[in-house]
Each structure stands twice: as structure tokens, then as C-alpha cells.
């Protein structure tokens, strides 16, 4: 199990029944980076990966 699995499990447990728009998600990610600028690169990489899920070349 990766360390991040704990956070993902908590997210699924606490928010799993909610629906969220990508607009809302991006705002939360921006807020997170504003509070934790050292995570700018990983957040940018995750956002890019999510944006390109349908692109076969980037999967």
C-alpha cells in the first residue's frame, strides 16, 4: 500500500457520495497550491494527467 492510499481512502469515505464538478476541483487545487506552493509541480502533473485521460498517447 502506498502512503497516498490512506488519503485516497479517507477522501472516498468522506466525500464518496458527493458529486463534484471539475471547475470546483480546479478551484480546490488552486487553493491547495496557494497554501502549499511546494506541491505546485505534482498538482500541475495530476491536473494535466486528468485533462488528458482520453488521449491515447498520454495514457
Buried (B, 14 or more C-beta within 10 A) or exposed (E): EEEEEEEEEEEEEEEEEEEEEEEEEBEEBEEEBEEEEEEEEEBEEEBEEEEEEEEEEEE
